[in-house]
Amino acid sequence: MTQAISCSPLTKRIRIGTLNKAGTMYVGKLRDVTSECVGSIIEMIGDNQTHQVTVNGVVKYEITVTKIAEE
């Protein structure tokens, strides 16, 4: 079986889980990986940097990371 990642339209949380053989629905328990995913994106882009996201060859989104507090 294959694992997949998605965003819940109701909770806006990112989750990972195992798909059925047809790949049409999750089976078993889903795990919330929202913090890990967002943290990875922040790390990829970098503090005070901007990243453009391309969809079908067209720049469609821009993500900006702004650090607001020191650790």
C-alpha positions in Angstrom: 0.0 0.0 0.0 1.1 3.6 -0.7 1.3 6.5 1.7 -0.1 9.9 0.8 -0.1 13.3 2.3 -3.0 15.8 2.1 -4.6 18.8 3.8 -7.9 18.3 5.5 -10.5 20.8 4.1 -12.2 20.9 7.5 -9.3 21.3 9.9 -6.7 22.8 7.6 -4.2 20.3 9.1 -1.7 18.3 7.0 -1.9 14.6 7.5 -0.2 11.5 6.2 -1.7 8.0 6.0 -1.9 4.8 4.0 -4.1 4.5 0.9 -6.2 1.5 -0.1 -5.0 -0.5 -3.1 -7.1 1.6 -5.5 -5.5 4.7 -4.1 -8.9 6.3 -3.5 -9.2 6.6 0.3 -7.2 6.4 3.5 -7.2 3.2 5.5 -6.2 3.1 9.2 -5.0 6.0 11.2 -4.0 9.4 9.9 -1.0 11.2 11.5 -1.0 15.0 11.8 2.3 16.3 10.2 1.4 20.0 9.9 4.2 21.3 12.1 6.8 19.2 10.4 5.6 20.2 6.9 5.4 23.9 7.6 8.8 23.8 9.5 10.4 22.1 6.5 9.0 24.7 4.1 10.4 27.5 6.3 13.8 25.8 6.4 13.8 25.3 2.6 12.9 29.0 1.9 15.0 30.6 4.6 14.5 33.5 7.0 13.3 36.7 5.4 13.3 35.1 1.9 10.6 34.6 -0.8 9.9 31.5 -2.9 7.7 31.4 -6.0 5.6 28.4 -6.7 5.0 27.3 -10.2 1.9 25.3 -11.3 1.8 23.9 -14.9 4.8 26.1 -15.9 3.2 29.4 -14.6 4.2 31.2 -11.4 1.0 31.1 -9.4 2.0 31.6 -5.7 4.6 33.4 -3.7 5.5 32.3 -0.2 7.4 34.7 2.1 9.0 33.7 5.4 9.3 36.5 7.9 11.1 35.8 11.2 9.3 37.6 14.0 11.2 36.4 17.1 14.7 35.2 18.0 15.1 31.8 19.5 
